[in-house]
Amino acid sequence: MVQLIWNGLFVGAFYSLIALGYSLVYGVIRLLNFAHGDIYMLGAFAGLWLLGALGGFSASIPVLALLLVLVVSMLATGAAGVLIERVAYRPLRKAPRLSLLITAVGASFVVEYGVRIAVGPNPQVYPMRLDGKALTLFGARFTPQQLLLMGVAVALMLGLDAWITRSREGRAMRAIALDQKASLLMGIDVDKVISRTFFVGSALAGAAGVMAGMFYGKIDFLMGFIIGLKAFTAAVIGGIGNLKGTMLGGLVLGLLESFGSYWLGGEWRDVFAFGFLIVLLSVRPTGLLGAREQERV
């Protein structure tokens, strides 16, 4: 039982980290950025290229190399997110929602198959793996490297929450989420704040991509598709637009997959998780911590 909980929390931390990007963007401008999963994939490939450039340094000091690659990859994927927002979404911000939705799907395919052209269709092997001797505690087996990755994910999530709740930029983001026109009249640079929202969300997805590559050891250009769907599901379960709810939703989804695999078999894992989503939304359409929106007139 303890092993199942640990496995679920470990995977759920990755889901939460990626889902925060969905929730940030949706909370501010009500956009479902379906290219977000592919930003996660870009982060994994950025980490691959950086580790290749570092060469022997990454093998001699793995933890320092992880932190260096993590920071640079986050900057790169954050910049990619800003570019996507500037080119694909900003010109259509006042267009019908369907146009934005179709554009988001198109942006996803552009990133996905652009990487395929650049690196080829075959899976790539990470030059550095974070694996080690397993330890046992309360009947659960885990490695120090898993604890390190979990710690980094939790630190990034807590840092984001502190930035949103306490910083000037965070207050501006919350103001735009409430009323974009009033925020503009109050002197807030709406375009700048939205770009930073995309930067932060994309940087978190890029960090998750690097950590997934280092832990699992293999990446490919399609890896962002299913993880993007699951991260979106995690955001919906917790209450999309609510950051604490999104973090909770990722952990809940990870636990559901872990217990579903144990009870029903690995092939039923996704059926169990998405079935729970359907049942939850039929009972609570706003998710676990989501609030019902009041229509302003």
N, C-alpha and C positions, 0 to 999 in steps of 0.2 A: 504493500500500500504506500509506504513512504517513498519507494522507488518511483511509483507511478506519479506521485505528487511532484517529486523533484523533476522528473522528465517533462511533465506538463508545464511547470513553472519556467524551466529553462527554455523550452520552445516558445512558450507564451511571451517571454521577455522580448524575443525577436519580433513576434507579431505586434506587440505593443509599440516597439520602437518605430516600426514602419507605419503602423496605423496612425500614429500621431501626426504624420504628414497629411494624411487624408483629412483628419479631424481639424487640423489647423486651417487648411485652405477652405474646407467647407464652412467652418465656423465664421471665417472672415468674409468670404465672397459667395458662399453657397454654390461652390463648384466642386463636382466630383472629378478629381484629377486622375483619370485612368492611366496616365503615363507614369504615375508614381512608382508602381512596381518595377518599371523598367529603369527608373533612377537607382533603385536598389541593385539591379543588375549592373548598371554602370559603375556603381561604387565597388562592386566585387572585381570588375575588370580593371578599374583604376588601381586597386590594391595589388592585383596581379602584376601589372606593369611596373608599379613602384618597387615591389619586392624584387622583381627581376633587375631593376636598375641598381638597387642597393647591393645585390650580390651577396658576398660572404658576411657583410655586416649584419644582415637579418638573421643569419644562423648563429653568430657569436653572441649577440645581445637580443634575443627574441622579443622580450617584453618592451624594450625601448623601440625596437623596429615596429612592433605593433602600434604603439602610440604615435610614432612619427607617420606611419602609413595611414593610420586612422585620421589624423588631423588633415593631412594633405588630401586624402580622398574625400573627406567631408567638404573641404573648400571647393574641390573640383565638382562634386555632385551638386553642391549648393549653387555654384555658378551655372551648371546645366539647368537646374530648376528655374533660375531667374531668366535664362535665355528662352526656355520654353514658354514661360509666362509672358515675356515681352513679345515674342514672335507669334505665338498661337492663340493666347487667351486675351491679352489686353485689347487688341483691335475688336474683339467680339464681346467685350464686357457688357455692352448694352443690347446685344443681339438676343433673340429668343433662346431659352435654355437648351432646346434641342440642338441648335447650332453649336453651342459650347460643348455639349455632350459628344456630338459627332467629331468635333475638333479634338477633343481629349482622346478619343479612341484612335484617331488618325495620328496624333502625336506619339501615342504608345507604339504604333506600328513603325513609325519613322525611326524612333530610337532603337527598337528591337532589331529591325532588319538592317539598320545602318551598322550596328555592331556586328551583325552576321556577315555583312560584306567586308568589314574591316578585319575580323579575326577568324572568319570561317565558321562552319556549322558544328564542328566537332567540339566536345567538352575540353576544357583547359584544366590542367592540374596546377594547383597552387604550389609555389616553390617552398612554402613554409607551412607546417601544420602545427596547431596547438593541441597536441595530445600528450599524454603522460600516464604515469602509473596511477591506477584507480585506488581511491581510498574508500573506506566503508564507515558510515556513521548512521546509527539507528536503522540499520538494514538497507540503507540506500548506497549505491556505488556512484561515485562522482570523481572527477579529476580536478586538481588545482586550476587547470586551464579553464574548465567550465565555470569555476567560481570567479575567475578573472573576467571572463566574458560577461557573466551575469552582473558582476560589479560595475563594469563599464556601462552596460545597458541601463542599469538602475541609476547610476550617476548622471547619465545623459538625460534620462526622463525627469529626475528631480531638478536638474539644472534648468531644463525647459520650463517646468512648472514655476520655479522661482523667478525666471526671467519674465514669464507672462504675467505673473501676479504682482511683481514688485518694480519692474523697470518702466521707464517712460515709454519705450517702444511697445511693451506689453499692454500698457493702458491704451495706447493709440490703437492697437489691434482690436482690443475689446470694444473701443468706441466705434470703430468702423463696422464691427460685427453687429452692433446695435442699430446704427443709422449712418450710412455712408455719406449721405448728403449733408447732414448736420455736422459730421466730422470735418468735411471739407470747409464748411462755413466757419468752423472753429479754428481753422488754420492748420489742420493736419494734412500733410502731404500724403494723400491716399495711395497714389501710385507707388511711392517709395516704400510705404509700410507693407503694401501687398507684395512687392518684390522681396522684401525681407522675410515675409511669411513663407514664400516659396523657397527662399534660400535656406531657412532653418529647417523646414520640413524635409527638403531634399537632402540636406546634410545628415539628418538623422537616418534617413533611408540608406544613404551611402555608407554610414558607419555600420549599419546592420549587414550590408552586403560584404564589407571587408571581414567582419567577424564570422559570417557564415562561410566565406571562402576559406578562412584559416582553420575553422573547426571541421568542416566537412571535406575540404581538400579538393573539391571539383566544382567548376562553374561552367555555365553555358549561356548562350544568348536568350534562351527561353526561360531561364530560372526566375525571372521577375513576374511571369504571367500568373502562375498559381499562387505564389506568395503574395502578389498584389491583391488577388481575390480574397485570400484568407485575411490579410490585414484589413481590407475594407470590411469584411465580415466582422472582424474584431471591433472595429470602430462602431459599426451598427449595433452590435450586441451591447457595448458599453454605453452608447448614446453619442452618435457622431456630432462633433462640435463641442463636446464636453471632454476636456483633456484627462481628467481623473477617471471618467467613465471609460475613455478609450484605453487607458492603461489597464484598467480592470477587465475590459473586454478581451484584450490580448491574453491575459493570464487565464481567463475563463475558457477561451477557445483552446489554448494549449492543454489545459486540464481535460477538456472534453475529448480532444484527440487522444490523449494518453489513456484515459479510462475506456474510451470507445474501442481503441485497438486491443486493449486487454480483454474486454467483455465480449466483443463481437468478432475480433480479428482485424488485422491491419487493413484488409481490403474494404472494411466497413467504416474506417476512421472518418473519412470525409462525409459519408452519408450521415453518420451520427452527429457530426458537428453542424452541418448545414440543416439537418432536420431540427436540431435544437433551435437554430436561428429562426426557422419558420414558426415553430411553436411559441418562442419568446415574442416575436413581433405580432403574432395574433393576439397575445395577451397584453403585451406592453409595447405598442408601436414605436415609442421613443427610445427604447433600449433601457438598460438597467438604471442609468443615472441621467438619462436625457430628460429635458424639460419640454413640455408641450409649448409650442410657440403661440403667442398671441398675435393675431392679425392687426396691424396698425392701420388706422383710417385717418 
